[in-house]
Amino acid sequence: MTAPRDRETMSCEEFQALLPELIGTGEDINLHPHIQTCELCRALLADLETIAEAARQLFPTVEPPDDLWDSIETAIKEESSK
């Protein structure tokens, strides 16, 4: 794979190959120069955001109780003292 050109002139293929890394950084991808100029990639990003939101609604995040780690630590200590 060749290195992508600068951010302003990268192709859709280069941008889409970079997209998972961009998503992983948490930066606002809508500010990326390629998205600013490419309707196709803007539509792709909108579709991915819709899918991600639907997945979040299907599998809501459950916060563990505040004392979870204390309970785990206590159970480990009890087990190791047997």
PDB file of N, CA, C and O in Angstrom, chain B, residues numbered from 101:
ATOM      1  N   MET B 101       0.858  -1.187   0.000  1.00  0.00           N
ATOM      2  CA  MET B 101       0.000   0.000   0.000  1.00  0.00           C
ATOM      3  C   MET B 101       0.892   1.234   0.000  1.00  0.00           C
ATOM      4  O   MET B 101       1.855   1.322   0.763  1.00  0.00           O
ATOM      5  N   THR B 102       0.569   2.154  -0.839  1.00  0.00           N
ATOM      6  CA  THR B 102       1.357   3.379  -0.894  1.00  0.00           C
ATOM      7  C   THR B 102       0.856   4.358   0.145  1.00  0.00           C
ATOM      8  O   THR B 102      -0.300   4.296   0.564  1.00  0.00           O
ATOM      9  N   ALA B 103       1.717   5.251   0.556  1.00  0.00           N
ATOM     10  CA  ALA B 103       1.345   6.255   1.553  1.00  0.00           C
ATOM     11  C   ALA B 103       0.337   7.221   0.940  1.00  0.00           C
ATOM     12  O   ALA B 103       0.467   7.589  -0.228  1.00  0.00           O
ATOM     13  N   PRO B 104      -0.670   7.637   1.715  1.00  0.00           N
ATOM     14  CA  PRO B 104      -1.648   8.588   1.175  1.00  0.00           C
ATOM     15  C   PRO B 104      -1.016   9.936   0.914  1.00  0.00           C
ATOM     16  O   PRO B 104      -0.061  10.348   1.573  1.00  0.00           O
ATOM     17  N   ARG B 105      -1.579  10.604  -0.066  1.00  0.00           N
ATOM     18  CA  ARG B 105      -1.129  11.966  -0.346  1.00  0.00           C
ATOM     19  C   ARG B 105      -1.554  12.865   0.796  1.00  0.00           C
ATOM     20  O   ARG B 105      -2.159  12.404   1.764  1.00  0.00           O
ATOM     21  N   ASP B 106      -1.237  14.152   0.689  1.00  0.00           N
ATOM     22  CA  ASP B 106      -1.633  15.040   1.782  1.00  0.00           C
ATOM     23  C   ASP B 106      -3.141  15.039   1.923  1.00  0.00           C
ATOM     24  O   ASP B 106      -3.868  14.631   1.017  1.00  0.00           O
ATOM     25  N   ARG B 107      -3.595  15.500   3.067  1.00  0.00           N
ATOM     26  CA  ARG B 107      -5.005  15.386   3.453  1.00  0.00           C
ATOM     27  C   ARG B 107      -5.949  16.067   2.468  1.00  0.00           C
ATOM     28  O   ARG B 107      -7.092  15.635   2.315  1.00  0.00           O
ATOM     29  N   GLU B 108      -5.501  17.103   1.810  1.00  0.00           N
ATOM     30  CA  GLU B 108      -6.376  17.843   0.909  1.00  0.00           C
ATOM     31  C   GLU B 108      -6.570  17.148  -0.433  1.00  0.00           C
ATOM     32  O   GLU B 108      -7.592  17.354  -1.086  1.00  0.00           O
ATOM     33  N   THR B 109      -5.607  16.327  -0.859  1.00  0.00           N
ATOM     34  CA  THR B 109      -5.681  15.750  -2.197  1.00  0.00           C
ATOM     35  C   THR B 109      -5.843  14.233  -2.200  1.00  0.00           C
ATOM     36  O   THR B 109      -5.723  13.608  -3.253  1.00  0.00           O
ATOM     37  N   MET B 110      -6.112  13.630  -1.044  1.00  0.00           N
ATOM     38  CA  MET B 110      -6.229  12.172  -1.031  1.00  0.00           C
ATOM     39  C   MET B 110      -7.490  11.726  -1.760  1.00  0.00           C
ATOM     40  O   MET B 110      -8.503  12.425  -1.794  1.00  0.00           O
ATOM     41  N   SER B 111      -7.384  10.532  -2.343  1.00  0.00           N
ATOM     42  CA  SER B 111      -8.524   9.958  -3.060  1.00  0.00           C
ATOM     43  C   SER B 111      -9.527   9.380  -2.065  1.00  0.00           C
ATOM     44  O   SER B 111      -9.236   9.250  -0.876  1.00  0.00           O
ATOM     45  N   CYS B 112     -10.704   9.037  -2.567  1.00  0.00           N
ATOM     46  CA  CYS B 112     -11.712   8.399  -1.714  1.00  0.00           C
ATOM     47  C   CYS B 112     -11.168   7.082  -1.167  1.00  0.00           C
ATOM     48  O   CYS B 112     -11.374   6.761   0.004  1.00  0.00           O
ATOM     49  N   GLU B 113     -10.484   6.335  -1.999  1.00  0.00           N
ATOM     50  CA  GLU B 113      -9.919   5.055  -1.563  1.00  0.00           C
ATOM     51  C   GLU B 113      -8.919   5.264  -0.423  1.00  0.00           C
ATOM     52  O   GLU B 113      -8.932   4.522   0.559  1.00  0.00           O
ATOM     53  N   GLU B 114      -8.071   6.251  -0.549  1.00  0.00           N
ATOM     54  CA  GLU B 114      -7.097   6.538   0.512  1.00  0.00           C
ATOM     55  C   GLU B 114      -7.803   6.986   1.795  1.00  0.00           C
ATOM     56  O   GLU B 114      -7.453   6.546   2.890  1.00  0.00           O
ATOM     57  N   PHE B 115      -8.790   7.857   1.651  1.00  0.00           N
ATOM     58  CA  PHE B 115      -9.523   8.340   2.817  1.00  0.00           C
ATOM     59  C   PHE B 115     -10.249   7.194   3.510  1.00  0.00           C
ATOM     60  O   PHE B 115     -10.190   7.070   4.733  1.00  0.00           O
ATOM     61  N   GLN B 116     -10.929   6.362   2.741  1.00  0.00           N
ATOM     62  CA  GLN B 116     -11.690   5.263   3.324  1.00  0.00           C
ATOM     63  C   GLN B 116     -10.773   4.236   3.985  1.00  0.00           C
ATOM     64  O   GLN B 116     -11.170   3.608   4.967  1.00  0.00           O
ATOM     65  N   ALA B 117      -9.572   4.054   3.476  1.00  0.00           N
ATOM     66  CA  ALA B 117      -8.604   3.166   4.119  1.00  0.00           C
ATOM     67  C   ALA B 117      -8.146   3.759   5.447  1.00  0.00           C
ATOM     68  O   ALA B 117      -7.837   3.018   6.381  1.00  0.00           O
ATOM     69  N   LEU B 118      -8.100   5.062   5.540  1.00  0.00           N
ATOM     70  CA  LEU B 118      -7.670   5.765   6.751  1.00  0.00           C
ATOM     71  C   LEU B 118      -8.811   5.931   7.756  1.00  0.00           C
ATOM     72  O   LEU B 118      -8.567   6.218   8.928  1.00  0.00           O
ATOM     73  N   LEU B 119     -10.031   5.757   7.312  1.00  0.00           N
ATOM     74  CA  LEU B 119     -11.211   6.027   8.137  1.00  0.00           C
ATOM     75  C   LEU B 119     -11.230   5.277   9.468  1.00  0.00           C
ATOM     76  O   LEU B 119     -11.513   5.906  10.487  1.00  0.00           O
ATOM     77  N   PRO B 120     -10.947   3.970   9.527  1.00  0.00           N
ATOM     78  CA  PRO B 120     -10.951   3.302  10.838  1.00  0.00           C
ATOM     79  C   PRO B 120      -9.980   3.932  11.833  1.00  0.00           C
ATOM     80  O   PRO B 120     -10.290   4.054  13.018  1.00  0.00           O
ATOM     81  N   GLU B 121      -8.809   4.331  11.350  1.00  0.00           N
ATOM     82  CA  GLU B 121      -7.832   4.997  12.222  1.00  0.00           C
ATOM     83  C   GLU B 121      -8.361   6.349  12.693  1.00  0.00           C
ATOM     84  O   GLU B 121      -8.205   6.702  13.862  1.00  0.00           O
ATOM     85  N   LEU B 122      -8.981   7.100  11.800  1.00  0.00           N
ATOM     86  CA  LEU B 122      -9.544   8.401  12.170  1.00  0.00           C
ATOM     87  C   LEU B 122     -10.647   8.238  13.205  1.00  0.00           C
ATOM     88  O   LEU B 122     -10.724   9.008  14.163  1.00  0.00           O
ATOM     89  N   ILE B 123     -11.497   7.240  13.015  1.00  0.00           N
ATOM     90  CA  ILE B 123     -12.576   6.989  13.966  1.00  0.00           C
ATOM     91  C   ILE B 123     -11.984   6.627  15.321  1.00  0.00           C
ATOM     92  O   ILE B 123     -12.474   7.075  16.358  1.00  0.00           O
ATOM     93  N   GLY B 124     -10.930   5.817  15.310  1.00  0.00           N
ATOM     94  CA  GLY B 124     -10.290   5.389  16.547  1.00  0.00           C
ATOM     95  C   GLY B 124      -9.659   6.516  17.342  1.00  0.00           C
ATOM     96  O   GLY B 124      -9.535   6.411  18.562  1.00  0.00           O
ATOM     97  N   THR B 125      -9.262   7.584  16.686  1.00  0.00           N
ATOM     98  CA  THR B 125      -8.631   8.699  17.395  1.00  0.00           C
ATOM     99  C   THR B 125      -9.648   9.539  18.148  1.00  0.00           C
ATOM    100  O   THR B 125      -9.295  10.261  19.081  1.00  0.00           O
ATOM    101  N   GLY B 126     -10.911   9.448  17.745  1.00  0.00           N
ATOM    102  CA  GLY B 126     -11.943  10.251  18.388  1.00  0.00           C
ATOM    103  C   GLY B 126     -12.015  11.676  17.853  1.00  0.00           C
ATOM    104  O   GLY B 126     -12.838  12.469  18.310  1.00  0.00           O
ATOM    105  N   GLU B 127     -11.163  12.004  16.893  1.00  0.00           N
ATOM    106  CA  GLU B 127     -11.223  13.366  16.348  1.00  0.00           C
ATOM    107  C   GLU B 127     -12.490  13.542  15.519  1.00  0.00           C
ATOM    108  O   GLU B 127     -13.083  12.560  15.074  1.00  0.00           O
ATOM    109  N   ASP B 128     -12.899  14.772  15.314  1.00  0.00           N
ATOM    110  CA  ASP B 128     -14.094  15.067  14.526  1.00  0.00           C
ATOM    111  C   ASP B 128     -13.758  14.896  13.051  1.00  0.00           C
ATOM    112  O   ASP B 128     -13.111  15.748  12.442  1.00  0.00           O
ATOM    113  N   ILE B 129     -14.205  13.791  12.497  1.00  0.00           N
ATOM    114  CA  ILE B 129     -13.881  13.467  11.105  1.00  0.00           C
ATOM    115  C   ILE B 129     -14.519  14.454  10.145  1.00  0.00           C
ATOM    116  O   ILE B 129     -14.032  14.644   9.030  1.00  0.00           O
ATOM    117  N   ASN B 130     -15.608  15.085  10.572  1.00  0.00           N
ATOM    118  CA  ASN B 130     -16.270  16.069   9.710  1.00  0.00           C
ATOM    119  C   ASN B 130     -15.381  17.263   9.399  1.00  0.00           C
ATOM    120  O   ASN B 130     -15.661  18.026   8.474  1.00  0.00           O
ATOM    121  N   LEU B 131     -14.304  17.429  10.173  1.00  0.00           N
ATOM    122  CA  LEU B 131     -13.375  18.533   9.922  1.00  0.00           C
ATOM    123  C   LEU B 131     -12.252  18.150   8.969  1.00  0.00           C
ATOM    124  O   LEU B 131     -11.464  19.004   8.562  1.00  0.00           O
ATOM    125  N   HIS B 132     -12.173  16.873   8.613  1.00  0.00           N
ATOM    126  CA  HIS B 132     -11.120  16.407   7.705  1.00  0.00           C
ATOM    127  C   HIS B 132     -11.313  17.057   6.329  1.00  0.00           C
ATOM    128  O   HIS B 132     -12.437  17.107   5.828  1.00  0.00           O
ATOM    129  N   PRO B 133     -10.244  17.549   5.721  1.00  0.00           N
ATOM    130  CA  PRO B 133     -10.368  18.233   4.423  1.00  0.00           C
ATOM    131  C   PRO B 133     -11.046  17.394   3.330  1.00  0.00           C
ATOM    132  O   PRO B 133     -11.781  17.939   2.507  1.00  0.00           O
ATOM    133  N   HIS B 134     -10.810  16.091   3.313  1.00  0.00           N
ATOM    134  CA  HIS B 134     -11.434  15.263   2.271  1.00  0.00           C
ATOM    135  C   HIS B 134     -12.954  15.251   2.435  1.00  0.00           C
ATOM    136  O   HIS B 134     -13.684  15.341   1.448  1.00  0.00           O
ATOM    137  N   ILE B 135     -13.432  15.140   3.668  1.00  0.00           N
ATOM    138  CA  ILE B 135     -14.878  15.140   3.927  1.00  0.00           C
ATOM    139  C   ILE B 135     -15.488  16.476   3.514  1.00  0.00           C
ATOM    140  O   ILE B 135     -16.621  16.533   3.037  1.00  0.00           O
ATOM    141  N   GLN B 136     -14.729  17.537   3.703  1.00  0.00           N
ATOM    142  CA  GLN B 136     -15.223  18.865   3.342  1.00  0.00           C
ATOM    143  C   GLN B 136     -15.504  18.990   1.848  1.00  0.00           C
ATOM    144  O   GLN B 136     -16.338  19.796   1.435  1.00  0.00           O
ATOM    145  N   THR B 137     -14.805  18.190   1.038  1.00  0.00           N
ATOM    146  CA  THR B 137     -14.922  18.351  -0.410  1.00  0.00           C
ATOM    147  C   THR B 137     -15.544  17.159  -1.128  1.00  0.00           C
ATOM    148  O   THR B 137     -15.778  17.235  -2.334  1.00  0.00           O
ATOM    149  N   CYS B 138     -15.819  16.061  -0.426  1.00  0.00           N
ATOM    150  CA  CYS B 138     -16.280  14.843  -1.098  1.00  0.00           C
ATOM    151  C   CYS B 138     -17.663  14.420  -0.610  1.00  0.00           C
ATOM    152  O   CYS B 138     -17.824  13.966   0.523  1.00  0.00           O
ATOM    153  N   GLU B 139     -18.639  14.574  -1.467  1.00  0.00           N
ATOM    154  CA  GLU B 139     -20.017  14.221  -1.123  1.00  0.00           C
ATOM    155  C   GLU B 139     -20.165  12.717  -0.881  1.00  0.00           C
ATOM    156  O   GLU B 139     -20.909  12.310   0.011  1.00  0.00           O
ATOM    157  N   LEU B 140     -19.474  11.897  -1.654  1.00  0.00           N
ATOM    158  CA  LEU B 140     -19.553  10.446  -1.516  1.00  0.00           C
ATOM    159  C   LEU B 140     -19.069  10.004  -0.132  1.00  0.00           C
ATOM    160  O   LEU B 140     -19.739   9.212   0.531  1.00  0.00           O
ATOM    161  N   CYS B 141     -17.929  10.501   0.303  1.00  0.00           N
ATOM    162  CA  CYS B 141     -17.383  10.118   1.605  1.00  0.00           C
ATOM    163  C   CYS B 141     -18.186  10.728   2.753  1.00  0.00           C
ATOM    164  O   CYS B 141     -18.271  10.134   3.828  1.00  0.00           O
ATOM    165  N   ARG B 142     -18.773  11.903   2.540  1.00  0.00           N
ATOM    166  CA  ARG B 142     -19.669  12.488   3.553  1.00  0.00           C
ATOM    167  C   ARG B 142     -20.882  11.579   3.754  1.00  0.00           C
ATOM    168  O   ARG B 142     -21.312  11.350   4.884  1.00  0.00           O
ATOM    169  N   ALA B 143     -21.429  11.063   2.649  1.00  0.00           N
ATOM    170  CA  ALA B 143     -22.580  10.164   2.730  1.00  0.00           C
ATOM    171  C   ALA B 143     -22.186   8.857   3.420  1.00  0.00           C
ATOM    172  O   ALA B 143     -22.951   8.326   4.224  1.00  0.00           O
ATOM    173  N   LEU B 144     -21.000   8.339   3.109  1.00  0.00           N
ATOM    174  CA  LEU B 144     -20.514   7.127   3.761  1.00  0.00           C
ATOM    175  C   LEU B 144     -20.378   7.346   5.262  1.00  0.00           C
ATOM    176  O   LEU B 144     -20.814   6.511   6.054  1.00  0.00           O
ATOM    177  N   LEU B 145     -19.781   8.456   5.652  1.00  0.00           N
ATOM    178  CA  LEU B 145     -19.606   8.768   7.068  1.00  0.00           C
ATOM    179  C   LEU B 145     -20.962   8.903   7.767  1.00  0.00           C
ATOM    180  O   LEU B 145     -21.127   8.427   8.890  1.00  0.00           O
ATOM    181  N   ALA B 146     -21.915   9.536   7.123  1.00  0.00           N
ATOM    182  CA  ALA B 146     -23.259   9.674   7.701  1.00  0.00           C
ATOM    183  C   ALA B 146     -23.893   8.298   7.898  1.00  0.00           C
ATOM    184  O   ALA B 146     -24.527   8.048   8.923  1.00  0.00           O
ATOM    185  N   ASP B 147     -23.726   7.409   6.924  1.00  0.00           N
ATOM    186  CA  ASP B 147     -24.258   6.051   7.057  1.00  0.00           C
ATOM    187  C   ASP B 147     -23.594   5.323   8.219  1.00  0.00           C
ATOM    188  O   ASP B 147     -24.277   4.656   8.996  1.00  0.00           O
ATOM    189  N   LEU B 148     -22.277   5.440   8.349  1.00  0.00           N
ATOM    190  CA  LEU B 148     -21.553   4.785   9.446  1.00  0.00           C
ATOM    191  C   LEU B 148     -21.998   5.332  10.801  1.00  0.00           C
ATOM    192  O   LEU B 148     -22.135   4.576  11.764  1.00  0.00           O
ATOM    193  N   GLU B 149     -22.223   6.633  10.876  1.00  0.00           N
ATOM    194  CA  GLU B 149     -22.692   7.233  12.130  1.00  0.00           C
ATOM    195  C   GLU B 149     -24.096   6.732  12.482  1.00  0.00           C
ATOM    196  O   GLU B 149     -24.394   6.503  13.654  1.00  0.00           O
ATOM    197  N   THR B 150     -24.958   6.561  11.476  1.00  0.00           N
ATOM    198  CA  THR B 150     -26.305   6.037  11.702  1.00  0.00           C
ATOM    199  C   THR B 150     -26.236   4.591  12.202  1.00  0.00           C
ATOM    200  O   THR B 150     -26.954   4.220  13.131  1.00  0.00           O
ATOM    201  N   ILE B 151     -25.386   3.786  11.595  1.00  0.00           N
ATOM    202  CA  ILE B 151     -25.218   2.396  12.018  1.00  0.00           C
ATOM    203  C   ILE B 151     -24.675   2.334  13.439  1.00  0.00           C
ATOM    204  O   ILE B 151     -25.154   1.540  14.249  1.00  0.00           O
ATOM    205  N   ALA B 152     -23.681   3.160  13.752  1.00  0.00           N
ATOM    206  CA  ALA B 152     -23.089   3.168  15.093  1.00  0.00           C
ATOM    207  C   ALA B 152     -24.129   3.568  16.140  1.00  0.00           C
ATOM    208  O   ALA B 152     -24.178   2.980  17.220  1.00  0.00           O
ATOM    209  N   GLU B 153     -24.947   4.549  15.831  1.00  0.00           N
ATOM    210  CA  GLU B 153     -25.984   4.984  16.772  1.00  0.00           C
ATOM    211  C   GLU B 153     -27.013   3.877  16.983  1.00  0.00           C
ATOM    212  O   GLU B 153     -27.452   3.648  18.110  1.00  0.00           O
ATOM    213  N   ALA B 154     -27.398   3.191  15.915  1.00  0.00           N
ATOM    214  CA  ALA B 154     -28.348   2.076  16.041  1.00  0.00           C
ATOM    215  C   ALA B 154     -27.746   0.963  16.902  1.00  0.00           C
ATOM    216  O   ALA B 154     -28.449   0.371  17.721  1.00  0.00           O
ATOM    217  N   ALA B 155     -26.472   0.676  16.728  1.00  0.00           N
ATOM    218  CA  ALA B 155     -25.804  -0.353  17.535  1.00  0.00           C
ATOM    219  C   ALA B 155     -25.767   0.059  19.004  1.00  0.00           C
ATOM    220  O   ALA B 155     -25.978  -0.777  19.882  1.00  0.00           O
ATOM    221  N   ARG B 156     -25.505   1.326  19.281  1.00  0.00           N
ATOM    222  CA  ARG B 156     -25.495   1.806  20.678  1.00  0.00           C
ATOM    223  C   ARG B 156     -26.863   1.630  21.323  1.00  0.00           C
ATOM    224  O   ARG B 156     -26.954   1.310  22.508  1.00  0.00           O
ATOM    225  N   GLN B 157     -27.919   1.836  20.556  1.00  0.00           N
ATOM    226  CA  GLN B 157     -29.263   1.684  21.095  1.00  0.00           C
ATOM    227  C   GLN B 157     -29.613   0.214  21.328  1.00  0.00           C
ATOM    228  O   GLN B 157     -30.365  -0.106  22.248  1.00  0.00           O
ATOM    229  N   LEU B 158     -29.069  -0.679  20.496  1.00  0.00           N
ATOM    230  CA  LEU B 158     -29.325  -2.106  20.675  1.00  0.00           C
ATOM    231  C   LEU B 158     -28.589  -2.661  21.894  1.00  0.00           C
ATOM    232  O   LEU B 158     -29.094  -3.539  22.593  1.00  0.00           O
ATOM    233  N   PHE B 159     -27.397  -2.138  22.134  1.00  0.00           N
ATOM    234  CA  PHE B 159     -26.554  -2.629  23.216  1.00  0.00           C
ATOM    235  C   PHE B 159     -26.128  -1.475  24.107  1.00  0.00           C
ATOM    236  O   PHE B 159     -24.987  -1.020  24.034  1.00  0.00           O
ATOM    237  N   PRO B 160     -27.047  -0.997  24.953  1.00  0.00           N
ATOM    238  CA  PRO B 160     -26.696   0.154  25.793  1.00  0.00           C
ATOM    239  C   PRO B 160     -25.566  -0.194  26.770  1.00  0.00           C
ATOM    240  O   PRO B 160     -25.439  -1.332  27.224  1.00  0.00           O
ATOM    241  N   THR B 161     -24.779   0.789  27.067  1.00  0.00           N
ATOM    242  CA  THR B 161     -23.677   0.630  28.004  1.00  0.00           C
ATOM    243  C   THR B 161     -24.225   0.618  29.421  1.00  0.00           C
ATOM    244  O   THR B 161     -24.999   1.491  29.813  1.00  0.00           O
ATOM    245  N   VAL B 162     -23.815  -0.374  30.169  1.00  0.00           N
ATOM    246  CA  VAL B 162     -24.226  -0.474  31.565  1.00  0.00           C
ATOM    247  C   VAL B 162     -23.002  -0.171  32.416  1.00  0.00           C
ATOM    248  O   VAL B 162     -21.966  -0.825  32.295  1.00  0.00           O
ATOM    249  N   GLU B 163     -23.136   0.813  33.264  1.00  0.00           N
ATOM    250  CA  GLU B 163     -22.035   1.182  34.138  1.00  0.00           C
ATOM    251  C   GLU B 163     -21.969   0.215  35.316  1.00  0.00           C
ATOM    252  O   GLU B 163     -22.990  -0.062  35.947  1.00  0.00           O
ATOM    253  N   PRO B 164     -20.767  -0.306  35.620  1.00  0.00           N
ATOM    254  CA  PRO B 164     -20.647  -1.203  36.769  1.00  0.00           C
ATOM    255  C   PRO B 164     -20.835  -0.434  38.072  1.00  0.00           C
ATOM    256  O   PRO B 164     -20.614   0.775  38.125  1.00  0.00           O
ATOM    257  N   PRO B 165     -21.243  -1.142  39.121  1.00  0.00           N
ATOM    258  CA  PRO B 165     -21.400  -0.450  40.409  1.00  0.00           C
ATOM    259  C   PRO B 165     -20.060   0.083  40.902  1.00  0.00           C
ATOM    260  O   PRO B 165     -19.009  -0.465  40.571  1.00  0.00           O
ATOM    261  N   ASP B 166     -20.098   1.148  41.690  1.00  0.00           N
ATOM    262  CA  ASP B 166     -18.882   1.787  42.184  1.00  0.00           C
ATOM    263  C   ASP B 166     -18.006   0.843  42.997  1.00  0.00           C
ATOM    264  O   ASP B 166     -16.783   0.977  42.987  1.00  0.00           O
ATOM    265  N   ASP B 167     -18.611  -0.105  43.698  1.00  0.00           N
ATOM    266  CA  ASP B 167     -17.833  -0.987  44.570  1.00  0.00           C
ATOM    267  C   ASP B 167     -17.414  -2.291  43.895  1.00  0.00           C
ATOM    268  O   ASP B 167     -16.978  -3.217  44.580  1.00  0.00           O
ATOM    269  N   LEU B 168     -17.533  -2.388  42.589  1.00  0.00           N
ATOM    270  CA  LEU B 168     -17.210  -3.624  41.882  1.00  0.00           C
ATOM    271  C   LEU B 168     -15.780  -4.076  42.135  1.00  0.00           C
ATOM    272  O   LEU B 168     -15.552  -5.232  42.490  1.00  0.00           O
ATOM    273  N   TRP B 169     -14.806  -3.174  41.956  1.00  0.00           N
ATOM    274  CA  TRP B 169     -13.402  -3.562  42.130  1.00  0.00           C
ATOM    275  C   TRP B 169     -13.123  -3.969  43.573  1.00  0.00           C
ATOM    276  O   TRP B 169     -12.334  -4.883  43.813  1.00  0.00           O
ATOM    277  N   ASP B 170     -13.752  -3.309  44.529  1.00  0.00           N
ATOM    278  CA  ASP B 170     -13.583  -3.705  45.929  1.00  0.00           C
ATOM    279  C   ASP B 170     -14.109  -5.119  46.146  1.00  0.00           C
ATOM    280  O   ASP B 170     -13.490  -5.912  46.855  1.00  0.00           O
ATOM    281  N   SER B 171     -15.237  -5.432  45.545  1.00  0.00           N
ATOM    282  CA  SER B 171     -15.817  -6.772  45.675  1.00  0.00           C
ATOM    283  C   SER B 171     -14.917  -7.827  45.036  1.00  0.00           C
ATOM    284  O   SER B 171     -14.737  -8.911  45.590  1.00  0.00           O
ATOM    285  N   ILE B 172     -14.361  -7.516  43.890  1.00  0.00           N
ATOM    286  CA  ILE B 172     -13.450  -8.447  43.218  1.00  0.00           C
ATOM    287  C   ILE B 172     -12.213  -8.671  44.066  1.00  0.00           C
ATOM    288  O   ILE B 172     -11.787  -9.810  44.258  1.00  0.00           O
ATOM    289  N   GLU B 173     -11.634  -7.596  44.574  1.00  0.00           N
ATOM    290  CA  GLU B 173     -10.439  -7.693  45.401  1.00  0.00           C
ATOM    291  C   GLU B 173     -10.711  -8.529  46.652  1.00  0.00           C
ATOM    292  O   GLU B 173      -9.889  -9.364  47.030  1.00  0.00           O
ATOM    293  N   THR B 174     -11.838  -8.313  47.284  1.00  0.00           N
ATOM    294  CA  THR B 174     -12.200  -9.081  48.478  1.00  0.00           C
ATOM    295  C   THR B 174     -12.344 -10.558  48.133  1.00  0.00           C
ATOM    296  O   THR B 174     -11.851 -11.414  48.867  1.00  0.00           O
ATOM    297  N   ALA B 175     -13.011 -10.864  47.029  1.00  0.00           N
ATOM    298  CA  ALA B 175     -13.188 -12.265  46.622  1.00  0.00           C
ATOM    299  C   ALA B 175     -11.857 -12.923  46.329  1.00  0.00           C
ATOM    300  O   ALA B 175     -11.665 -14.090  46.670  1.00  0.00           O
ATOM    301  N   ILE B 176     -10.933 -12.212  45.708  1.00  0.00           N
ATOM    302  CA  ILE B 176      -9.605 -12.757  45.402  1.00  0.00           C
ATOM    303  C   ILE B 176      -8.845 -13.032  46.701  1.00  0.00           C
ATOM    304  O   ILE B 176      -8.231 -14.089  46.848  1.00  0.00           O
ATOM    305  N   LYS B 177      -8.884 -12.096  47.632  1.00  0.00           N
ATOM    306  CA  LYS B 177      -8.197 -12.286  48.902  1.00  0.00           C
ATOM    307  C   LYS B 177      -8.772 -13.467  49.673  1.00  0.00           C
ATOM    308  O   LYS B 177      -8.024 -14.246  50.263  1.00  0.00           O
ATOM    309  N   GLU B 178     -10.084 -13.604  49.672  1.00  0.00           N
ATOM    310  CA  GLU B 178     -10.724 -14.722  50.344  1.00  0.00           C
ATOM    311  C   GLU B 178     -10.338 -16.045  49.718  1.00  0.00           C
ATOM    312  O   GLU B 178     -10.081 -17.024  50.419  1.00  0.00           O
ATOM    313  N   GLU B 179     -10.299 -16.071  48.389  1.00  0.00           N
ATOM    314  CA  GLU B 179      -9.944 -17.289  47.665  1.00  0.00           C
ATOM    315  C   GLU B 179      -8.494 -17.682  47.911  1.00  0.00           C
ATOM    316  O   GLU B 179      -8.180 -18.859  48.086  1.00  0.00           O
ATOM    317  N   SER B 180      -7.610 -16.679  47.922  1.00  0.00           N
ATOM    318  CA  SER B 180      -6.189 -16.992  48.088  1.00  0.00           C
ATOM    319  C   SER B 180      -5.842 -17.360  49.536  1.00  0.00           C
ATOM    320  O   SER B 180      -4.791 -17.956  49.769  1.00  0.00           O
ATOM    321  N   SER B 181      -6.682 -17.027  50.502  1.00  0.00           N
ATOM    322  CA  SER B 181      -6.398 -17.357  51.902  1.00  0.00           C
ATOM    323  C   SER B 181      -6.899 -18.757  52.256  1.00  0.00           C
ATOM    324  O   SER B 181      -6.675 -19.226  53.373  1.00  0.00           O
ATOM    325  N   LYS B 182      -7.559 -19.416  51.340  1.00  0.00           N
ATOM    326  CA  LYS B 182      -8.078 -20.776  51.606  1.00  0.00           C
ATOM    327  C   LYS B 182      -6.987 -21.806  51.511  1.00  0.00           C
ATOM    328  O   LYS B 182      -7.242 -22.995  51.704  1.00  0.00           O
TER     329      LYS B 182
END
